Amino acid sequence: MRSSTGVKAATPVVVRKASELQSVVAAWRRTGLVVGLVPTMGALHAGHANLIRAAAAENDRTVVSIFVNPLQFGAGEDFDSYPRPLEADRQLAGVLGASAVYAPTPGEMYPAGAATRVRVSGLSDVLEGVHRPGHFEGVATVVAKLFNACRPDRAYFGQKDAQQAAVVRRLASDLDTGIEIRVCPIVRDADGLALSSRNAYLNTEERQAALSLSRALRSANTAFLAGERDHGELRRLLHDTLRQELFANVDYAELVDPNDFVGPGQLAVLAVRIGRTRLIDNHLLGEPFAAALSG
């Protein structure tokens, strides 16, 4: 079988311990190979596939990490119910070109007594940071540990989690990791919904309601392309579109600078609860929308 990158697909080795992953990567490096890392929480979908394909195309070896990180879930969030189809994820990662899957246990990642946390100030204190206290500290901590375990040349993240990607960029730069952070475009379903593992929580009615996020972004983008530059008016378009959907409960809908996530700026960012499912989406106004999946 050949992977989607055109390389003969192999079953990726599953590594459970950081020390084992370090040994695997060290052996690759002794032969001069370049290594990419794709951090995920599993439940892989076409958005993750896009990241893995990019990593496999741009590096000699690709590690896909699969770890549902308890530190980035708040009280009452979906840590216990988050999908964990490890075997299916391992097989898909291999088809897409991964050489190794790093799937540590919570006890391996955070041994008893572990007390160190990583915090990126500023970026962690707005929008998602306000609505999900401690979330970005959990993200930064797990990413720092993944970087130390893998020591990749490049690491791949999705634009859908735009604020997370900005936090990771700052972390990588501030800690002098030397790791190139690659952010890949949002992948949307055929109807425009940004792909997310949490989309599986939506029932049929909620799935239709969730399209209000992409409609809101398109509304603001259409106005921007037509010459509208008043941030108040563009923000109003976001909120007005979302208010038309009875199932939508808005956490925020803002226009921010994509570097510091403080407004005003051209990046439209949304966090909306559809029923019990919290979804996020974003779009840089003036740019074309990401191509949707067919059919």
NORDALIN-V782509 format. One record per residue. N is the residue number from 1. RES is the residue in three letters. SS is DSSP state (helix for helix, strand for strand, loop for the rest). Layout:
n	res	ss
N	RES	SS
N	RES	SS
This chain:
n	res	ss
1	MET	loop
2	ARG	strand
3	SER	loop
4	SER	loop
5	THR	loop
6	GLY	loop
7	VAL	loop
8	LYS	strand
9	ALA	loop
10	ALA	loop
11	THR	loop
12	PRO	loop
13	VAL	strand
14	VAL	strand
15	VAL	strand
16	ARG	loop
17	LYS	loop
18	ALA	helix
19	SER	helix
20	GLU	helix
21	LEU	helix
22	GLN	helix
23	SER	helix
24	VAL	helix
25	VAL	helix
26	ALA	helix
27	ALA	helix
28	TRP	helix
29	ARG	helix
30	ARG	helix
31	THR	loop
32	GLY	loop
33	LEU	loop
34	VAL	loop
35	VAL	strand
36	GLY	strand
37	LEU	strand
38	VAL	strand
39	PRO	strand
40	THR	strand
41	MET	loop
42	GLY	loop
43	ALA	loop
44	LEU	loop
45	HIS	loop
46	ALA	helix
47	GLY	helix
48	HIS	helix
49	ALA	helix
50	ASN	helix
51	LEU	helix
52	ILE	helix
53	ARG	helix
54	ALA	helix
55	ALA	helix
56	ALA	helix
57	ALA	helix
58	GLU	helix
59	ASN	loop
60	ASP	loop
61	ARG	strand
62	THR	strand
63	VAL	strand
64	VAL	strand
65	SER	strand
66	ILE	strand
67	PHE	loop
68	VAL	loop
69	ASN	loop
70	PRO	helix
71	LEU	helix
72	GLN	helix
73	PHE	loop
74	GLY	loop
75	ALA	loop
76	GLY	loop
77	GLU	loop
78	ASP	loop
79	PHE	loop
80	ASP	loop
81	SER	loop
82	TYR	loop
83	PRO	loop
84	ARG	loop
85	PRO	loop
86	LEU	helix
87	GLU	helix
88	ALA	helix
89	ASP	helix
90	ARG	helix
91	GLN	helix
92	LEU	helix
93	ALA	helix
94	GLY	helix
95	VAL	helix
96	LEU	helix
97	GLY	loop
98	ALA	loop
99	SER	loop
100	ALA	strand
101	VAL	strand
102	TYR	strand
103	ALA	loop
104	PRO	loop
105	THR	loop
106	PRO	helix
107	GLY	helix
108	GLU	helix
109	MET	helix
110	TYR	loop
111	PRO	loop
112	ALA	loop
113	GLY	loop
114	ALA	loop
115	ALA	loop
116	THR	loop
117	ARG	loop
118	VAL	loop
119	ARG	loop
120	VAL	loop
121	SER	loop
122	GLY	loop
123	LEU	helix
124	SER	helix
125	ASP	helix
126	VAL	loop
127	LEU	loop
128	GLU	helix
129	GLY	helix
130	VAL	helix
131	HIS	helix
132	ARG	loop
133	PRO	loop
134	GLY	loop
135	HIS	helix
136	PHE	helix
137	GLU	helix
138	GLY	helix
139	VAL	helix
140	ALA	helix
141	THR	helix
142	VAL	helix
143	VAL	helix
144	ALA	helix
145	LYS	helix
146	LEU	helix
147	PHE	helix
148	ASN	helix
149	ALA	helix
150	CYS	helix
151	ARG	loop
152	PRO	loop
153	ASP	loop
154	ARG	strand
155	ALA	strand
156	TYR	strand
157	PHE	strand
158	GLY	strand
159	GLN	helix
160	LYS	helix
161	ASP	helix
162	ALA	helix
163	GLN	helix
164	GLN	helix
165	ALA	helix
166	ALA	helix
167	VAL	helix
168	VAL	helix
169	ARG	helix
170	ARG	helix
171	LEU	helix
172	ALA	helix
173	SER	helix
174	ASP	helix
175	LEU	loop
176	ASP	loop
177	THR	loop
178	GLY	loop
179	ILE	loop
180	GLU	strand
181	ILE	strand
182	ARG	strand
183	VAL	strand
184	CYS	strand
185	PRO	loop
186	ILE	loop
187	VAL	loop
188	ARG	strand
189	ASP	loop
190	ALA	loop
191	ASP	loop
192	GLY	loop
193	LEU	loop
194	ALA	strand
195	LEU	loop
196	SER	loop
197	SER	helix
198	ARG	helix
199	ASN	helix
200	ALA	helix
201	TYR	helix
202	LEU	loop
203	ASN	loop
204	THR	helix
205	GLU	helix
206	GLU	helix
207	ARG	helix
208	GLN	helix
209	ALA	helix
210	ALA	loop
211	LEU	helix
212	SER	helix
213	LEU	helix
214	SER	helix
215	ARG	helix
216	ALA	helix
217	LEU	helix
218	ARG	helix
219	SER	helix
220	ALA	helix
221	ASN	helix
222	THR	helix
223	ALA	helix
224	PHE	helix
225	LEU	helix
226	ALA	loop
227	GLY	loop
228	GLU	loop
229	ARG	loop
230	ASP	loop
231	HIS	helix
232	GLY	helix
233	GLU	helix
234	LEU	helix
235	ARG	helix
236	ARG	helix
237	LEU	helix
238	LEU	helix
239	HIS	helix
240	ASP	helix
241	THR	helix
242	LEU	helix
243	ARG	helix
244	GLN	loop
245	GLU	loop
246	LEU	loop
247	PHE	loop
248	ALA	strand
249	ASN	strand
250	VAL	strand
251	ASP	strand
252	TYR	strand
253	ALA	strand
254	GLU	strand
255	LEU	strand
256	VAL	strand
257	ASP	loop
258	PRO	loop
259	ASN	loop
260	ASP	loop
261	PHE	loop
262	VAL	loop
263	GLY	loop
264	PRO	loop
265	GLY	loop
266	GLN	loop
267	LEU	strand
268	ALA	strand
269	VAL	strand
270	LEU	strand
271	ALA	strand
272	VAL	strand
273	ARG	strand
274	ILE	strand
275	GLY	loop
276	ARG	loop
277	THR	strand
278	ARG	strand
279	LEU	strand
280	ILE	strand
281	ASP	strand
282	ASN	strand
283	HIS	strand
284	LEU	strand
285	LEU	loop
286	GLY	loop
287	GLU	loop
288	PRO	loop
289	PHE	loop
290	ALA	loop
291	ALA	loop
292	ALA	strand
293	LEU	loop
294	SER	loop
295	GLY	loop
